[in-house]
């Protein structure tokens, strides 16, 4: 039974990857940050108490800023595969927290690589690289497209990308970069634009909200389904030799188009409810991301299964159910704006 170690296991990608690896018979160890409240909602359906003899997911408190802790964990677990998904991954927030983003997103990768090197464990390492690294580079973008990062987040990911390549060449580590273009799902965080749109639109449909504020409506992205993309991560670590791959759908759509489609599917006119707020604009914008995943399709046999329309339908359906539950609570007298209901 293979063992996998996942950083960012409680996030969107981590939860889908955990599901996928469990289906392949893996035992999974995940890194989580200590908090006064649980943040495991995305994996609660997978988790069993560690006393259960059938438990196959084990969670470990830790932090990507503490190298000794990472080293101790990897030494004791000795995983066959490491999937490094943990990061401060919100692009707009990285402008407000550039030092923290650089430390966790950039140096966090270095700390894991150093832990692998110093402990001498035999493992395969996956680095979650990002299409944001391409930044201002003209589309389509692929593995040999020069990076032109346009945010502290993107710059941190570029550092992580190159340090992975360096450790691969210098120390013979099996270390692969997956350059994933935008990938979404019903589990996407609500501050990310796609989920922000589907969440607000379904609340507006049920009368729980009357306005949605967005930033740059003309930004174009290559959006796929996160559940498809985690399979590509796994495939990269099943190869004989490590390499870097771009993972994308090959289609690009604007934020405006995404919003229009979501509202239209709910029989709403988005122009009545969507407003632009300059505070959501980035200081430096990435205009168009459009990926070329032909290498991954040829070498890994991977291709996306869920279409853009199917992805939107999936997200709307999940958020509509959530909005219905909220509507029931509101009808019962629960006031979401009142702090007293949260005590």
Secondary structure, DSSP 8 states (H G I E B T S, - for coil): --EEEEETTTSHHHHHHHHHHHHTT-EEEEEE---SS---TTTTTT---TTSTT--EEEEE--TT-HHHHHHHHHHH--SEEEE--S---HHHHHHSHHHHIIIIIIHHHHHHHHHHHHT---EEEEEEEGGGGTTS-SSB-TTS-----SHHHHHHHHHHHHHHHHHHHH--EEEEEEE--EE-TTS-TTSHHHHHHHHHHHHHTTS---EEES-TT-EE--EEHHHHHHHHHHHTTSSS---EEE--S--EEHHHHHHHHHHHTT--HHHHEEE-GGGS-SS---B--B--HHHHHHT-----S-HHHHHHHHHHHHHHHHHHHHHHHHTT--TT-GGGG-
